[in-house]
């Protein structure tokens, strides 16, 4: 079946002497792994399309019995290049891509989450919203869209000790705003260092609890320190 969909590149790496494999989050089919034949050859124009943070249109022939799909055609939609101007922003944005890659399954569509990821990366590029607030917003969206919506009224989960959020009224207000899912409300969020630490630890604890093993990944440990 021929698939024509927009996609965001999560990760790419070498495959053989001349090709690349790119893992992309597509709007129609969820996560898909593509083989880009000959992308590393000098005369090939395809490699730049598959840098992480690229927003592209792809066409490929989907064969469900294959883990790797062969790319037929690609076009740029957008590349959020301003993110790369700030180390803090690019660290958080790349971590969001990696978090997406680690938590969603192949060929499992999440069109709402795809649109949220697009809006979050666009916001990182525009630099108007606090980067850590955007990261929290995406963590909340990930939990909501994958069936693990947090309960602020009853935050307890078996075997998990969460930071106490009810003792900080601003913490509840901020989390409620994040969970409401409206990115246009994020610019007004202001938090103290103490509240920031509670929210970061609360959301990260939920992510690690539901998806497992993420705390052992070095890049996530670094981001956790950046957010605290």
C-alpha positions in Angstrom: 0.0 0.0 0.0 1.3 3.4 -1.0 1.4 5.8 2.0 1.6 9.6 1.6 1.9 11.4 5.0 3.6 14.2 6.8 6.2 13.2 9.4 8.7 14.5 11.9 12.2 12.9 12.0 13.0 11.5 15.4 16.3 9.9 14.7 18.6 8.7 11.8 21.7 6.6 11.6 23.9 4.9 9.0 22.8 1.7 7.3 25.5 -0.1 5.3 28.0 1.9 3.3 25.6 4.3 1.5 22.2 4.3 3.1 20.4 5.7 6.2 17.7 4.5 8.4 15.4 7.2 9.7 12.8 6.7 12.4 9.9 9.1 11.9 6.7 9.9 13.7 4.1 10.1 10.9 0.7 11.7 11.1 -1.1 8.8 9.4 0.8 5.7 10.6 2.6 6.6 13.8 6.2 5.6 14.1 7.8 4.2 11.0 11.4 3.2 10.2 12.5 4.1 6.7 15.4 3.0 4.6 16.8 5.8 2.5 18.9 4.1 -0.1 22.0 5.9 -1.3 21.4 8.8 1.1 25.1 9.0 2.1 26.4 9.2 -1.5 28.0 12.6 -2.4 25.4 13.3 -5.1 22.4 12.3 -3.1 20.1 15.2 -2.0 18.2 13.1 0.5 20.3 13.0 3.7 19.5 16.6 4.8 15.8 15.8 4.9 16.4 13.2 7.6 18.0 15.2 10.3 16.2 15.2 13.6 13.7 18.1 13.9 12.9 17.9 10.2 9.2 18.2 9.3 8.7 16.5 6.0 6.3 14.8 3.6 7.1 11.2 2.8 5.8 8.6 0.3 6.6 4.9 0.8 5.3 1.5 -0.1 4.1 0.0 3.2 4.6 -3.7 3.7 3.4 -4.7 7.2 5.6 -7.9 7.2 8.7 -5.6 7.1 10.2 -3.7 9.9 11.9 -1.3 7.5 9.9 0.5 4.8 11.6 1.8 1.6 11.3 5.5 1.0 10.0 6.5 -2.5 9.9 10.3 -2.2 10.5 13.1 0.3 9.8 16.9 0.5 10.6 19.4 3.1 7.8 21.1 5.0 9.8 22.9 7.7 13.0 22.8 9.7 12.9 24.5 13.0 16.5 25.8 12.7 16.2 28.5 15.5 16.0 25.8 18.1 19.7 25.0 17.3 20.7 28.5 18.4 20.2 27.7 22.0 21.8 24.7 23.7 19.1 24.5 26.4 16.3 24.5 23.9 17.9 22.0 21.5 18.7 19.7 24.5 15.0 19.6 25.5 13.7 19.4 22.0 16.0 16.4 21.1 15.0 14.8 24.3 11.3 15.1 23.3 12.1 13.4 20.1 13.9 10.6 21.9 11.0 10.3 24.5 8.6 10.0 21.6 10.7 7.3 20.0 11.0 5.3 23.2 7.3 5.4 24.2 5.2 4.9 21.0 5.0 1.7 19.0 5.6 1.1 15.3 2.5 1.6 13.1 0.3 2.8 15.9 -1.2 6.1 14.8 -1.6 9.0 17.2 -2.6 11.9 15.0 -3.5 14.2 18.0 -0.1 13.6 19.6 1.6 14.2 16.2 -0.1 17.6 16.0 0.9 18.5 19.5 4.6 17.5 18.8 4.5 19.8 15.8 3.1 22.7 17.8 5.6 22.2 20.6 8.6 22.2 18.2 7.2 25.3 16.5 7.0 26.9 19.9 10.6 26.0 20.7 11.6 27.6 17.5 9.6 30.8 18.2 11.2 31.2 21.7 8.2 32.8 23.4 7.4 30.1 25.9 9.6 28.9 28.8 11.4 25.8 27.4 10.8 23.7 30.5 7.1 24.5 30.4 7.0 23.2 26.9 8.7 20.0 28.0 6.2 19.5 30.8 3.4 20.2 28.3 4.6 17.5 26.0 5.0 15.0 28.9 1.4 15.7 29.8 0.3 15.2 26.2 2.2 12.0 26.0 0.6 10.6 29.1 -2.9 11.7 28.0 -2.6 10.4 24.5 -1.2 7.0 25.5 -3.9 6.3 28.1 -2.1 7.4 31.3 -3.8 10.7 32.1 -2.7 11.8 35.6 -5.3 12.4 38.3 -4.5 15.5 40.4 -7.3 14.6 42.8 -6.0 11.1 43.5 -2.3 11.0 42.4 -1.4 7.7 44.1 -0.3 4.7 42.1 0.7 1.2 43.3 4.4 1.0 44.1 5.1 4.6 43.2 6.0 7.5 45.6 5.1 10.8 43.9 6.2 14.3 45.0 3.5 15.9 47.1 1.7 18.3 44.8 -1.3 19.2 46.9 0.7 21.3 49.4 1.7 23.7 46.6 -1.4 25.5 45.2 0.5 27.0 42.3 1.7 23.5 41.4 -1.9 22.3 41.0 -2.8 25.4 38.9 0.2 24.8 36.6 -0.4 21.1 36.2 -4.1 21.7 35.5 -3.2 24.2 32.8 -0.7 21.8 31.2 -3.2 18.9 31.3 -5.9 21.1 29.6 -3.8 20.8 26.4 -4.0 24.4 25.2 -0.5 25.5 24.2 -1.7 29.1 23.9 -2.1 29.2 27.7 1.5 28.4 28.4 3.1 31.8 27.9 1.5 33.1 31.1 2.9 30.3 33.3 5.4 31.5 35.9 6.8 29.2 38.5 9.3 29.4 41.4 12.3 27.2 41.5 10.7 25.0 44.2 7.5 24.5 42.3 9.5 23.8 39.1 11.4 21.0 40.9 8.1 19.5 42.2 6.5 19.5 38.7 9.5 18.2 37.0 9.9 15.3 39.4 6.2 14.5 39.4 5.9 14.3 35.6 9.1 12.4 35.2 8.1 9.9 37.9 4.9 9.2 36.0 6.6 8.9 32.6 9.2 6.5 34.1 6.5 4.5 35.9 4.3 3.9 32.9 7.0 3.4 30.3 9.8 1.9 32.4 13.6 2.0 32.1 13.8 5.6 30.8 15.7 6.8 33.9 18.7 4.6 32.9 19.1 6.5 29.6 21.9 9.0 29.9 20.3 11.8 27.8 17.2 11.7 30.0 19.2 11.9 33.2 20.9 15.0 31.8 17.5 16.6 30.9 16.1 15.8 34.3 19.0 17.8 35.8 18.3 20.7 33.4 14.6 20.8 34.5 15.2 20.6 38.2 
